[in-house]
Amino acid sequence: MPSDTLQPIPLFTLSRQSAQLTAAIKEAVNRVLEHQEFILGKETAAFEKKIETACLGGAAHAIGMSSGTDALMALFMAKNIGPGDAVITTPYTFFATAGCIHRVGAEIVFCDIEPLTYMMDPEKLRELLVSFQRDASGSLITLSGNRVRIIMPIHLFGTCCDMDAIMRLAKEYNLMVIEDAAQAIGADYPSAQGPQKAGTIAEMSYFSFYPSKNLGAAGDAGMAVCRDEKLAEELRSIRNHGMKERYYHNIVGGNFRLDALQAAILRAKLPFLEQWSAQRRANAAIYRSAFEAASLLDRVSLPYEYFVASGLNNHHIYHQYVIRILGSAQSGLRERVIAHLTKKNIGYAIYYPVPLHLQKCFAYLNHVQGAYPQAERAAKETLALPIFPELREEEIRAVVGAIAEAVI
Ligand SMILES: Cc1ncc(COP(=O)(O)O)c(C=O)c1O
């Protein structure tokens, strides 16, 4: 394959988005500059309503926040998560989840991932829950003596976790669930009760609108999501220093407000989300056929389409296209692939190179190498390839061609 004849192929770019979108964004920005309602107000409220109908199927409330991370902080604050509590999550993900657990003073409890999907392994979760003692009131207590309150599965790379199994365990052990849906806006989950939207399966969740997300702002933005109306009210107050009435503070909150400019830009982009996710899925299908045609499936494992048989369009929204270079934890093959991609000017990323239990800032948790073997293996073997909607077929074939040159 003549992969050296091509221009650089970026991992991600917004520069190929249509002129039509640029016009809509400019109009949105001008509108805000004219009405000058910069904080919350009608732009944020209108965007929240749109998300509730377009991405949550009317099944939950959407509360605009300054980032995904801030949305999670607000959820923890609303649920009074703090010292003496423990939250279960996975070590193979972006830092925000564990970071927020630490910041509210709760204990981070890790549960290893399932190797095909890279997401929380319900079997491992069960083993973990079974290993805990109960106190006199029946609460689940970790080895450090903290009360387990929340399970936080992460819908990584654009498809959902095995939520039916996780929700069953949460019910059995009387625990709350927060879905980390930062990467999964608009994804469909085929639950046993019927299709559900990512973010509406558990009682609480959140999205990130970081610029490279499927729906990205022109800066930081996020959204808390919850089913309960009273909790939604509380989150609206928490994002605004705990106020309901101006300058009367019944609770302590923070400044987690979604910027009106970002809300207006996101509103302009939202009508394209469905189409962009479909284009990402089409790109994934081209990758699959190119990897198959190059006979690479004994060297590389492709993203697992957990729910493809459900017939739901958005069973995967391909926020990232992450492959595994098989055996590279031992062989170092991934590093050779990376060197070759770099030589060919092809963008890539490693999501995520250091599992969270081995991050320096969490050394106090005393986890050793080998504690979460699947997360550690994924960190050494995975590689994210370009998947953005406007990626061209010949570029996808060139990426696969370059990988073939490196691994054969
Ligand atoms: C899985 C996951 N969780 C949380 C976050 C945090 O979101 P934000 O960057 O909007 O704070 C991100 C975003 O990058 C993410 O990918």
The ligand as an SDF file (V2000), in Angstrom:
LIG
                    3D

 16 16  0  0  0  0  0  0  0  0999 V2000
  -13.7480    8.9650   30.7690 C   0  0  0  0  0  0  0  0  0  0  0  0
  -13.6760   10.4190   31.1050 C   0  0  0  0  0  0  0  0  0  0  0  0
  -14.0990   10.8200   32.3100 N   0  0  0  0  0  0  0  0  0  0  0  0
  -14.0700   12.1120   32.6580 C   0  0  0  0  0  0  0  0  0  0  0  0
  -13.6050   13.0820   31.8170 C   0  0  0  0  0  0  0  0  0  0  0  0
  -13.5130   14.4920   32.2970 C   0  0  0  0  0  0  0  0  0  0  0  0
  -14.2050   15.4080   31.5160 O   0  0  0  0  0  0  0  0  0  0  0  0
  -13.6680   16.9130   31.3420 P   0  0  0  0  0  0  0  0  0  0  0  0
  -12.3980   16.8870   30.5620 O   0  0  0  0  0  0  0  0  0  0  0  0
  -14.7830   17.5920   30.6040 O   0  0  0  0  0  0  0  0  0  0  0  0
  -13.4870   17.4630   32.6980 O   0  0  0  0  0  0  0  0  0  0  0  0
  -13.1710   12.7250   30.5440 C   0  0  0  0  0  0  0  0  0  0  0  0
  -12.7220   13.7530   29.5850 C   0  0  0  0  0  0  0  0  0  0  0  0
  -11.7450   13.8980   29.0360 O   0  0  0  0  0  0  0  0  0  0  0  0
  -13.1940   11.3560   30.1870 C   0  0  0  0  0  0  0  0  0  0  0  0
  -12.7580   10.9610   28.9820 O   0  0  0  0  0  0  0  0  0  0  0  0
  1  2  1  0
  2  3  1  0
  2 15  2  0
  3  4  2  0
  4  5  1  0
  5  6  1  0
  5 12  2  0
  6  7  1  0
  7  8  1  0
  8  9  2  0
  8 10  1  0
  8 11  1  0
 12 13  1  0
 12 15  1  0
 13 14  2  0
 15 16  1  0
M  END
$$$$
